[in-house]
Amino acid sequence: MAPLGPIARALAQVAVLGVSVLARAIPAAYSAAVQNAKKNGVQGASSVIQKAKGGMMKSEALEILNITEKAYTMEMVQKQFDKYFAANAIEKGGSFYLQSKIYRAKELLDEYEEEKAAEEQQKEEQAKQ
């Protein structure tokens, strides 16, 4: 039993060292990413924060729905959503995971369009004043 003592102690020290390095590196990396995103504008910062929270970005949502940026319209989003959501129906042997990704992609693009419309409306109101 004596030989296990030094080995266990060495393993514990390595584990503690690894955890302490990660505990310092992760917050530093996150703050650096947020600062870099802020340099690129507010939308860049929100993308980093959204991605950190497990969300997806617009480009990923378009990719999930198989839509190019050039062909992007809300009608196309709805058409692709209906097509892929139905194709992945659980009743047909589809995947709940894929259905949820498709749903989240459409949800994100809907939110993006709402924000875009609100910004345009705000710009129009500012132009009137």
Residue pairs with C-beta under 8 A, 6 or more apart in sequence:
30 52
33 48
34 45
34 48
34 49
36 44
37 44
37 45
37 47
37 48
38 44
38 45
47 57
50 56
50 57
51 57
55 108
56 64
56 104
56 105
56 108
57 108
58 108
58 109
58 112
59 69
60 105
61 104
61 105
61 106
61 108
61 109
62 68
62 69
62 72
62 105
62 109
64 101
64 102
64 105
65 77
65 80
65 81
65 84
65 102
65 105
65 106
65 109
66 80
66 84
67 76
67 77
67 80
74 109
74 110
74 113
77 106
77 109
77 110
78 106
81 102
81 103
81 105
81 106
84 98
84 102
85 99
85 102
85 103
87 94
88 94
88 95
88 98
88 99
88 102
89 99
90 96
90 99
